[in-house]
Amino acid sequence: MDIIEITESNYQDYPSLDIVAFLHAAPGAMGEMGAIFIIDRDGQVYHANYLYGVDRINKDHIKDFIPVFADLEHGLLSSNSKNPDWVSEYLGYGNTLVMLKEISDGFQKKVQAANFQHSGELFQQWPGFVLDLIGKGDGDLTMNDIWDLLKKKS
């Protein structure tokens, strides 16, 4: 699997991603602060960061490749979607997952079946859950796997 990096220099190359879910990390979040991880309908994973990096994305440009981002109400640690087609799920520690409503029931069933003991476990497992729900990729993909793939690229 290859992770596609979206930066200030190339964000205009991605105007019409068919996004099914994305994670938005607030400043101070667990993991990578300011990160955005996107999964599209084809199972492709994208990464951007609005706080860190040489070519970090300007926060005002996020809505250009994630249009629903403009519909989010941002709180101190989480974000809620005002768009009825999208559902927000707080993953803990400043990380919010925003997903299409069409996969939210299946996502909740996976969360319940997993019976997590710690809130950080859901943060780790969300990519695999989403990929499994859309029938793409490795249903066991974790955030640690994604970070490992990103490290190999740099």
N, CA, C and O atoms as a DFTB+ gen file, in Angstrom:
616 C
 N C O
     1  1       0.852      -1.184       0.000
     2  2       0.000       0.000       0.000
     3  2       0.889       1.235       0.000
     4  3       1.909       1.286       0.687
     5  1       0.490       2.213      -0.771
     6  2       1.208       3.474      -0.832
     7  2       0.308       4.573      -0.273
     8  3      -0.873       4.646      -0.613
     9  1       0.854       5.408       0.565
    10  2       0.115       6.540       1.125
    11  2       0.422       7.757       0.246
    12  3       1.586       8.064      -0.012
    13  1      -0.607       8.433      -0.201
    14  2      -0.419       9.636      -1.015
    15  2      -0.381      10.850      -0.098
    16  3      -1.279      11.057       0.718
    17  1       0.663      11.641      -0.243
    18  2       0.857      12.840       0.571
    19  2       0.216      14.036      -0.143
    20  3       0.518      14.317      -1.302
    21  1      -0.665      14.727       0.566
    22  2      -1.265      15.954       0.044
    23  2      -0.611      17.118       0.762
    24  3      -0.616      17.187       1.991
    25  1      -0.047      18.035      -0.015
    26  2       0.706      19.154       0.542
    27  2       0.181      20.476      -0.013
    28  3      -0.716      20.504      -0.855
    29  1       0.753      21.553       0.473
    30  2       0.389      22.869      -0.038
    31  2       0.729      22.975      -1.539
    32  3       0.045      23.677      -2.284
    33  1       1.771      22.286      -1.964
    34  2       2.190      22.357      -3.368
    35  2       1.313      21.545      -4.312
    36  3       1.219      21.864      -5.497
    37  1       0.662      20.488      -3.796
    38  2      -0.074      19.615      -4.721
    39  2      -1.566      19.452      -4.413
    40  3      -2.236      18.696      -5.116
    41  1      -2.109      20.116      -3.408
    42  2      -3.497      19.865      -3.006
    43  2      -4.482      20.096      -4.148
    44  3      -5.552      19.487      -4.167
    45  1      -4.141      20.961      -5.097
    46  2      -5.045      21.242      -6.217
    47  2      -5.141      20.061      -7.179
    48  3      -6.018      20.036      -8.042
    49  1      -4.244      19.082      -7.037
    50  2      -4.301      17.873      -7.859
    51  2      -5.364      16.887      -7.361
    52  3      -5.619      15.873      -8.010
    53  1      -5.979      17.180      -6.218
    54  2      -6.934      16.256      -5.596
    55  2      -8.279      16.933      -5.308
    56  3      -8.732      16.944      -4.164
    57  1      -8.920      17.499      -6.344
    58  2     -10.151      18.255      -6.088
    59  2     -11.403      17.389      -5.920
    60  3     -12.414      17.867      -5.405
    61  1     -11.351      16.145      -6.339
    62  2     -12.594      15.369      -6.318
    63  2     -12.371      13.961      -5.766
    64  3     -12.745      12.973      -6.398
    65  1     -11.773      13.879      -4.608
    66  2     -11.603      12.585      -3.956
    67  2     -12.964      12.041      -3.548
    68  3     -13.813      12.789      -3.063
    69  1     -13.172      10.763      -3.737
    70  2     -14.424      10.123      -3.335
    71  2     -14.236       9.582      -1.915
    72  3     -14.086       8.378      -1.710
    73  1     -14.248      10.489      -0.952
    74  2     -13.905      10.196       0.438
    75  2     -15.034       9.445       1.141
    76  3     -16.206       9.803       1.018
    77  1     -14.662       8.400       1.878
    78  2     -15.641       7.709       2.722
    79  2     -15.408       8.016       4.195
    80  3     -16.339       7.950       4.998
    81  1     -14.152       8.358       4.562
    82  2     -13.854       8.693       5.957
    83  2     -12.534       9.453       6.025
    84  3     -11.642       9.272       5.196
    85  1     -12.441      10.301       7.031
    86  2     -11.162      10.967       7.295
    87  2     -11.033      11.251       8.779
    88  3     -12.013      11.502       9.479
    89  1      -9.786      11.202       9.235
    90  2      -9.464      11.536      10.614
    91  2      -8.868      12.936      10.632
    92  3      -8.034      13.281       9.795
    93  1      -9.295      13.711      11.569
    94  2      -8.788      15.070      11.768
    95  2      -8.213      15.148      13.173
    96  3      -8.926      14.948      14.156
    97  1      -6.915      15.441      13.264
    98  2      -6.253      15.539      14.569
    99  2      -6.086      17.009      14.951
   100  3      -5.504      17.794      14.203
   101  1      -6.594      17.359      16.096
   102  2      -6.506      18.731      16.595
   103  2      -5.075      19.039      17.038
   104  3      -4.280      18.125      17.257
   105  1      -4.750      20.323      17.170
   106  2      -3.461      20.654      17.786
   107  2      -3.427      20.044      19.191
   108  3      -4.383      20.199      19.950
   109  1      -2.364      19.372      19.537
   110  2      -2.249      18.727      20.839
   111  2      -2.808      17.317      20.885
   112  3      -2.848      16.706      21.953
   113  1      -3.244      16.785      19.741
   114  2      -3.839      15.448      19.710
   115  2      -2.806      14.353      19.919
   116  3      -1.615      14.545      19.678
   117  1      -3.288      13.200      20.372
   118  2      -2.451      12.008      20.453
   119  2      -2.067      11.610      19.035
   120  3      -2.855      11.782      18.105
   121  1      -0.886      11.090      18.873
   122  2      -0.438      10.688      17.545
   123  2       0.236      11.863      16.859
   124  3       1.148      12.477      17.413
   125  1      -0.205      12.166      15.680
   126  2       0.380      13.250      14.899
   127  2      -0.534      14.477      14.935
   128  3      -1.589      14.493      14.300
   129  1      -0.127      15.482      15.669
   130  2      -0.938      16.703      15.774
   131  2      -1.077      17.359      14.402
   132  3      -0.106      17.457      13.651
   133  1      -2.291      17.804      14.081
   134  2      -2.542      18.485      12.813
   135  2      -2.676      17.566      11.617
   136  3      -2.770      18.030      10.481
   137  1      -2.684      16.270      11.864
   138  2      -2.751      15.307      10.760
   139  2      -4.168      15.161      10.227
   140  3      -5.153      15.341      10.942
   141  1      -4.228      14.830       8.958
   142  2      -5.472      14.448       8.309
   143  2      -5.161      13.160       7.549
   144  3      -4.249      13.119       6.724
   145  1      -5.923      12.120       7.836
   146  2      -5.803      10.852       7.126
   147  2      -7.131      10.598       6.436
   148  3      -8.187      10.654       7.067
   149  1      -7.079      10.322       5.154
   150  2      -8.272      10.160       4.325
   151  2      -8.281       8.751       3.744
   152  3      -7.236       8.232       3.351
   153  1      -9.451       8.138       3.689
   154  2      -9.638       6.895       2.943
   155  2     -10.735       7.157       1.911
   156  3     -11.839       7.586       2.246
   157  1     -10.394       6.884       0.632
   158  2     -11.402       7.082      -0.407
   159  2     -12.101       5.756      -0.716
   160  3     -11.743       4.712      -0.169
   161  1     -13.085       5.810      -1.584
   162  2     -13.917       4.640      -1.885
   163  2     -13.115       3.495      -2.516
   164  3     -13.530       2.338      -2.448
   165  1     -11.976       3.813      -3.125
   166  2     -11.110       2.785      -3.709
   167  2     -10.156       2.177      -2.682
   168  3      -9.396       1.267      -3.014
   169  1     -10.184       2.665      -1.440
   170  2      -9.306       2.156      -0.398
   171  2      -7.953       2.850      -0.344
   172  3      -7.073       2.447       0.417
   173  1      -7.789       3.886      -1.147
   174  2      -6.541       4.646      -1.130
   175  2      -6.481       5.503       0.135
   176  3      -7.470       6.125       0.523
   177  1      -5.310       5.527       0.769
   178  2      -5.103       6.331       1.969
   179  2      -4.270       7.557       1.587
   180  3      -3.268       7.452       0.880
   181  1      -4.705       8.708       2.067
   182  2      -4.017       9.976       1.850
   183  2      -3.638      10.565       3.200
   184  3      -4.261      10.264       4.218
   185  1      -2.613      11.402       3.197
   186  2      -2.152      12.053       4.420
   187  2      -1.849      13.512       4.119
   188  3      -1.316      13.847       3.062
   189  1      -2.194      14.359       5.052
   190  2      -1.828      15.778       5.005
   191  2      -1.595      16.225       6.443
   192  3      -2.010      15.553       7.388
   193  1      -0.929      17.361       6.597
   194  2      -0.752      17.926       7.929
   195  2      -0.781      19.445       7.811
   196  3      -0.081      20.031       6.985
   197  1      -1.602      20.072       8.649
   198  2      -1.729      21.525       8.613
   199  2      -0.886      22.221       9.685
   200  3      -0.894      23.449       9.770
   201  1      -0.160      21.457      10.503
   202  2       0.689      22.056      11.531
   203  2       2.179      21.853      11.285
   204  3       2.984      22.747      11.547
   205  1       2.542      20.687      10.785
   206  2       3.950      20.326      10.679
   207  2       4.314      19.901       9.268
   208  3       3.472      19.431       8.504
   209  1       5.576      20.077       8.944
   210  2       6.099      19.647       7.664
   211  2       6.598      20.815       6.845
   212  3       6.143      21.947       7.006
   213  1       7.524      20.532       5.980
   214  2       8.109      21.567       5.132
   215  2       7.051      22.153       4.202
   216  3       7.032      23.360       3.958
   217  1       6.173      21.299       3.686
   218  2       5.158      21.734       2.727
   219  2       3.757      21.492       3.299
   220  3       2.869      20.996       2.606
   221  1       3.575      21.853       4.585
   222  2       2.289      21.595       5.248
   223  2       1.164      22.344       4.543
   224  3       1.350      23.426       3.986
   225  1       0.009      21.730       4.591
   226  2      -1.169      22.305       3.933
   227  2      -1.684      23.492       4.734
   228  3      -1.730      23.441       5.963
   229  1      -2.064      24.540       4.058
   230  2      -2.710      25.665       4.701
   231  2      -4.100      25.204       5.140
   232  3      -4.842      24.642       4.334
   233  1      -4.455      25.427       6.381
   234  2      -5.742      24.931       6.899
   235  2      -6.923      25.444       6.065
   236  3      -7.942      24.763       5.955
   237  1      -6.793      26.627       5.484
   238  2      -7.862      27.167       4.640
   239  2      -8.054      26.361       3.360
   240  3      -9.101      26.473       2.723
   241  1      -7.075      25.556       2.969
   242  2      -7.161      24.793       1.725
   243  2      -7.687      23.373       1.929
   244  3      -7.914      22.661       0.951
   245  1      -7.882      22.950       3.163
   246  2      -8.365      21.587       3.416
   247  2      -9.719      21.370       2.754
   248  3      -9.967      20.305       2.190
   249  1     -10.586      22.359       2.815
   250  2     -11.922      22.220       2.230
   251  2     -11.875      22.045       0.713
   252  3     -12.858      21.609       0.114
   253  1     -10.747      22.378       0.084
   254  2     -10.627      22.209      -1.363
   255  2     -10.513      20.743      -1.763
   256  3     -10.905      20.385      -2.874
   257  1      -9.988      19.885      -0.891
   258  2      -9.936      18.456      -1.208
   259  2     -10.815      17.625      -0.279
   260  3     -11.045      16.444      -0.539
   261  1     -11.309      18.230       0.805
   262  2     -12.324      17.608       1.672
   263  2     -13.446      18.633       1.834
   264  3     -13.485      19.349       2.835
   265  1     -14.359      18.712       0.863
   266  2     -15.404      19.744       0.927
   267  2     -16.204      19.757       2.226
   268  3     -16.578      20.829       2.701
   269  1     -16.475      18.584       2.812
   270  2     -17.267      18.535       4.043
   271  2     -16.521      19.165       5.221
   272  3     -17.135      19.471       6.244
   273  1     -15.217      19.361       5.092
   274  2     -14.452      20.001       6.162
   275  2     -15.022      21.386       6.488
   276  3     -14.962      21.835       7.633
   277  1     -15.567      22.050       5.484
   278  2     -16.170      23.378       5.691
   279  2     -17.424      23.290       6.557
   280  3     -17.845      24.293       7.134
   281  1     -18.028      22.099       6.657
   282  2     -19.256      21.909       7.438
   283  2     -18.994      21.461       8.870
   284  3     -19.938      21.189       9.612
   285  1     -17.729      21.380       9.267
   286  2     -17.422      20.926      10.619
   287  2     -17.443      22.069      11.618
   288  3     -16.990      23.176      11.329
   289  1     -17.967      21.785      12.781
   290  2     -17.873      22.701      13.917
   291  2     -16.759      22.165      14.799
   292  3     -16.848      21.054      15.323
   293  1     -15.708      22.962      14.959
   294  2     -14.539      22.520      15.711
   295  2     -14.633      22.977      17.161
   296  3     -14.800      24.162      17.448
   297  1     -14.522      22.014      18.062
   298  2     -14.448      22.310      19.482
   299  2     -12.996      22.282      19.924
   300  3     -12.085      22.286      19.097
   301  1     -12.791      22.257      21.206
   302  2     -11.429      22.240      21.733
   303  2     -10.656      21.010      21.270
   304  3      -9.511      21.132      20.833
   305  1     -11.260      19.831      21.357
   306  2     -10.567      18.601      20.985
   307  2     -11.247      17.807      19.880
   308  3     -10.622      16.916      19.305
   309  1     -12.492      18.096      19.565
   310  2     -13.202      17.300      18.572
   311  2     -13.927      18.196      17.579
   312  3     -14.028      19.409      17.765
   313  1     -14.422      17.578      16.533
   314  2     -15.169      18.280      15.495
   315  2     -16.458      17.526      15.232
   316  3     -16.489      16.297      15.281
   317  1     -17.522      18.265      14.953
   318  2     -18.808      17.652      14.642
   319  2     -19.275      18.130      13.282
   320  3     -19.144      19.306      12.946
   321  1     -19.825      17.205      12.498
   322  2     -20.313      17.544      11.170
   323  2     -21.733      18.094      11.245
   324  3     -22.595      17.539      11.926
   325  1     -21.956      19.180      10.542
   326  2     -23.306      19.737      10.409
   327  2     -23.982      19.188       9.160
   328  3     -25.163      19.451       8.931
   329  1     -23.250      18.431       8.351
   330  2     -23.766      17.861       7.115
   331  2     -24.479      16.543       7.438
   332  3     -23.875      15.657       8.042
   333  1     -25.755      16.396       7.047
   334  2     -26.500      15.183       7.404
   335  2     -25.983      13.898       6.753
   336  3     -26.353      12.804       7.179
   337  1     -25.140      14.013       5.737
   338  2     -24.593      12.833       5.069
   339  2     -23.325      12.309       5.733
   340  3     -22.786      11.281       5.322
   341  1     -22.847      13.013       6.758
   342  2     -21.596      12.663       7.436
   343  2     -21.828      12.546       8.938
   344  3     -22.659      13.250       9.511
   345  1     -21.073      11.639       9.564
   346  2     -21.185      11.390      10.996
   347  2     -19.801      11.536      11.618
   348  3     -18.810      11.061      11.064
   349  1     -19.741      12.193      12.762
   350  2     -18.480      12.356      13.489
   351  2     -18.407      11.360      14.630
   352  3     -19.400      11.100      15.311
   353  1     -17.224      10.807      14.830
   354  2     -16.969       9.868      15.921
   355  2     -15.695      10.328      16.618
   356  3     -14.619      10.326      16.021
   357  1     -15.819      10.720      17.877
   358  2     -14.631      11.139      18.618
   359  2     -13.833       9.901      19.001
   360  3     -14.354       9.001      19.659
   361  1     -12.566       9.855      18.589
   362  2     -11.715       8.696      18.853
   363  2     -10.865       8.872      20.099
   364  3     -10.104       7.976      20.467
   365  1     -10.987      10.002      20.739
   366  2     -10.219      10.264      21.947
   367  2      -8.962      11.055      21.682
   368  3      -8.422      11.045      20.576
   369  1      -8.514      11.726      22.689
   370  2      -7.228      12.425      22.676
   371  2      -7.077      13.408      21.518
   372  3      -5.992      13.524      20.949
   373  1      -8.145      14.115      21.161
   374  2      -8.070      15.148      20.135
   375  2      -8.221      14.669      18.710
   376  3      -7.949      15.428      17.780
   377  1      -8.647      13.432      18.507
   378  2      -8.800      12.862      17.167
   379  2     -10.271      12.597      16.866
   380  3     -10.968      11.935      17.635
   381  1     -10.726      13.124      15.740
   382  2     -12.107      12.929      15.315
   383  2     -12.129      12.222      13.967
   384  3     -11.438      12.630      13.033
   385  1     -12.918      11.168      13.870
   386  2     -13.160      10.486      12.610
   387  2     -14.476      11.011      12.053
   388  3     -15.485      11.064      12.756
   389  1     -14.453      11.395      10.791
   390  2     -15.664      11.836      10.111
   391  2     -15.892      10.852       8.972
   392  3     -15.014      10.659       8.130
   393  1     -17.079      10.225       8.942
   394  2     -17.350       9.193       7.937
   395  2     -18.708       9.407       7.298
   396  3     -19.594      10.042       7.870
   397  1     -18.849       8.863       6.101
   398  2     -20.147       8.895       5.451
   399  2     -21.175       8.169       6.309
   400  3     -20.884       7.135       6.910
   401  1     -22.354       8.716       6.357
   402  2     -23.427       8.110       7.147
   403  2     -23.689       6.672       6.698
   404  3     -24.076       5.832       7.510
   405  1     -23.480       6.386       5.413
   406  2     -23.761       5.052       4.880
   407  2     -22.905       3.947       5.509
   408  3     -23.289       2.778       5.466
   409  1     -21.756       4.296       6.090
   410  2     -20.932       3.260       6.735
   411  2     -20.957       3.359       8.259
   412  3     -20.359       2.524       8.939
   413  1     -21.636       4.361       8.803
   414  2     -21.564       4.599      10.250
   415  2     -22.185       3.481      11.082
   416  3     -21.657       3.149      12.143
   417  1     -23.290       2.892      10.630
   418  2     -23.892       1.791      11.394
   419  2     -22.961       0.585      11.433
   420  3     -22.779      -0.029      12.484
   421  1     -22.374       0.247      10.297
   422  2     -21.422      -0.861      10.250
   423  2     -20.208      -0.582      11.109
   424  3     -19.678      -1.483      11.759
   425  1     -19.766       0.671      11.113
   426  2     -18.623       1.048      11.936
   427  2     -18.949       0.841      13.415
   428  3     -18.138       0.292      14.161
   429  1     -20.133       1.281      13.836
   430  2     -20.533       1.115      15.236
   431  2     -20.624      -0.360      15.629
   432  3     -20.272      -0.728      16.750
   433  1     -21.091      -1.195      14.717
   434  2     -21.158      -2.636      14.998
   435  2     -19.760      -3.209      15.189
   436  3     -19.550      -4.048      16.065
   437  1     -18.817      -2.769      14.390
   438  2     -17.433      -3.233      14.536
   439  2     -16.841      -2.778      15.871
   440  3     -16.133      -3.535      16.533
   441  1     -17.136      -1.547      16.254
   442  2     -16.637      -1.026      17.536
   443  2     -17.208      -1.851      18.690
   444  3     -16.479      -2.241      19.602
   445  1     -18.502      -2.109      18.644
   446  2     -19.133      -2.900      19.708
   447  2     -18.572      -4.315      19.759
   448  3     -18.315      -4.842      20.842
   449  1     -18.381      -4.936      18.593
   450  2     -17.857      -6.305      18.541
   451  2     -16.412      -6.378      19.036
   452  3     -15.996      -7.392      19.596
   453  1     -15.651      -5.305      18.829
   454  2     -14.246      -5.292      19.247
   455  2     -14.108      -5.221      20.765
   456  3     -13.111      -5.681      21.321
   457  1     -15.111      -4.644      21.437
   458  2     -15.103      -4.559      22.899
   459  2     -13.768      -4.012      23.429
   460  3     -13.125      -4.624      24.283
   461  1     -13.375      -2.866      22.912
   462  2     -12.108      -2.255      23.302
   463  2     -12.076      -1.961      24.796
   464  3     -13.088      -1.595      25.394
   465  1     -10.906      -2.127      25.383
   466  2     -10.706      -1.853      26.799
   467  2     -10.157      -0.448      27.041
   468  3     -10.294       0.093      28.138
   469  1      -9.533       0.145      26.011
   470  2      -8.917       1.471      26.134
   471  2      -9.307       2.319      24.927
   472  3      -9.409       1.806      23.813
   473  1      -9.523       3.607      25.146
   474  2      -9.960       4.479      24.058
   475  2      -8.939       4.561      22.927
   476  3      -9.328       4.767      21.778
   477  1      -7.674       4.410      23.209
   478  2      -6.648       4.465      22.171
   479  2      -6.742       3.314      21.177
   480  3      -6.212       3.412      20.069
   481  1      -7.404       2.232      21.554
   482  2      -7.529       1.086      20.655
   483  2      -8.387       1.419      19.435
   484  3      -8.075       0.989      18.325
   485  1      -9.451       2.172      19.627
   486  2     -10.292       2.565      18.499
   487  2      -9.515       3.472      17.547
   488  3      -9.628       3.349      16.328
   489  1      -8.732       4.375      18.110
   490  2      -7.884       5.242      17.284
   491  2      -6.971       4.396      16.403
   492  3      -6.789       4.705      15.226
   493  1      -6.404       3.349      16.953
   494  2      -5.499       2.487      16.191
   495  2      -6.228       1.692      15.107
   496  3      -5.677       1.484      14.026
   497  1      -7.430       1.254      15.373
   498  2      -8.121       0.301      14.489
   499  2      -9.022       0.918      13.426
   500  3      -9.446       0.207      12.516
   501  1      -9.332       2.212      13.503
   502  2     -10.324       2.765      12.582
   503  2     -10.013       2.542      11.104
   504  3     -10.940       2.268      10.342
   505  1      -8.736       2.645      10.647
   506  2      -8.517       2.459       9.202
   507  2      -8.918       1.068       8.715
   508  3      -9.528       0.933       7.654
   509  1      -8.580       0.041       9.483
   510  2      -8.953      -1.318       9.103
   511  2     -10.455      -1.512       9.074
   512  3     -10.981      -2.181       8.184
   513  1     -11.154      -0.929      10.045
   514  2     -12.614      -1.019      10.072
   515  2     -13.213      -0.414       8.807
   516  3     -14.073      -1.023       8.170
   517  1     -12.757       0.789       8.444
   518  2     -13.303       1.482       7.272
   519  2     -12.996       0.685       6.006
   520  3     -13.883       0.476       5.178
   521  1     -11.761       0.242       5.850
   522  2     -11.402      -0.522       4.651
   523  2     -12.230      -1.802       4.544
   524  3     -12.650      -2.181       3.450
   525  1     -12.463      -2.459       5.664
   526  2     -13.280      -3.670       5.660
   527  2     -14.718      -3.351       5.249
   528  3     -15.328      -4.105       4.490
   529  1     -15.253      -2.256       5.739
   530  2     -16.634      -1.878       5.425
   531  2     -16.837      -1.554       3.949
   532  3     -17.924      -1.762       3.410
   533  1     -15.800      -1.048       3.298
   534  2     -15.944      -0.720       1.869
   535  2     -15.410      -1.850       0.979
   536  3     -15.391      -1.724      -0.245
   537  1     -14.974      -2.960       1.604
   538  2     -14.521      -4.117       0.847
   539  2     -13.193      -3.917       0.139
   540  3     -12.953      -4.492      -0.922
   541  1     -12.323      -3.093       0.736
   542  2     -11.029      -2.798       0.106
   543  2      -9.888      -3.046       1.075
   544  3     -10.027      -2.863       2.284
   545  1      -8.779      -3.458       0.536
   546  2      -7.541      -3.494       1.300
   547  2      -7.547      -4.445       2.471
   548  3      -8.320      -5.401       2.535
   549  1      -6.666      -4.150       3.381
   550  2      -6.395      -4.984       4.546
   551  2      -7.259      -4.527       5.715
   552  3      -7.056      -3.436       6.248
   553  1      -8.201      -5.338       6.109
   554  2      -9.080      -4.986       7.213
   555  2      -8.368      -4.857       8.540
   556  3      -8.961      -4.409       9.521
   557  1      -7.099      -5.245       8.585
   558  2      -6.324      -5.154       9.819
   559  2      -5.395      -3.941       9.850
   560  3      -4.601      -3.806      10.781
   561  1      -5.474      -3.062       8.859
   562  2      -4.594      -1.895       8.801
   563  2      -4.811      -1.007      10.030
   564  3      -5.946      -0.654      10.354
   565  1      -3.726      -0.651      10.708
   566  2      -3.804       0.202      11.889
   567  2      -3.106       1.532      11.625
   568  3      -2.430       1.698      10.610
   569  1      -3.275       2.463      12.533
   570  2      -2.557       3.733      12.432
   571  2      -1.047       3.506      12.512
   572  3      -0.290       4.194      11.828
   573  1      -0.598       2.559      13.328
   574  2       0.839       2.260      13.385
   575  2       1.353       1.803      12.025
   576  3       2.451       2.185      11.622
   577  1       0.573       0.988      11.311
   578  2       0.963       0.553       9.970
   579  2       1.094       1.753       9.031
   580  3       2.042       1.843       8.250
   581  1       0.142       2.661       9.117
   582  2       0.167       3.855       8.259
   583  2       1.383       4.703       8.580
   584  3       2.064       5.176       7.670
   585  1       1.665       4.901       9.855
   586  2       2.853       5.696      10.223
   587  2       4.129       5.023       9.736
   588  3       5.055       5.698       9.287
   589  1       4.184       3.697       9.823
   590  2       5.358       2.977       9.317
   591  2       5.527       3.206       7.816
   592  3       6.643       3.417       7.342
   593  1       4.431       3.163       7.073
   594  2       4.486       3.408       5.631
   595  2       4.944       4.836       5.329
   596  3       5.702       5.060       4.386
   597  1       4.486       5.795       6.129
   598  2       4.899       7.182       5.938
   599  2       6.385       7.356       6.236
   600  3       7.073       8.098       5.536
   601  1       6.884       6.679       7.266
   602  2       8.305       6.768       7.603
   603  2       9.183       6.237       6.482
   604  3      10.248       6.789       6.208
   605  1       8.738       5.169       5.833
   606  2       9.495       4.582       4.732
   607  2       9.598       5.545       3.539
   608  3      10.569       5.511       2.784
   609  1       8.585       6.397       3.385
   610  2       8.584       7.348       2.275
   611  2       9.558       8.495       2.506
   612  3      10.086       9.064       1.551
   613  1       9.799       8.838       3.770
   614  2      10.616      10.014       4.047
   615  2      12.093       9.714       4.147
   616  3      12.893      10.620       4.378
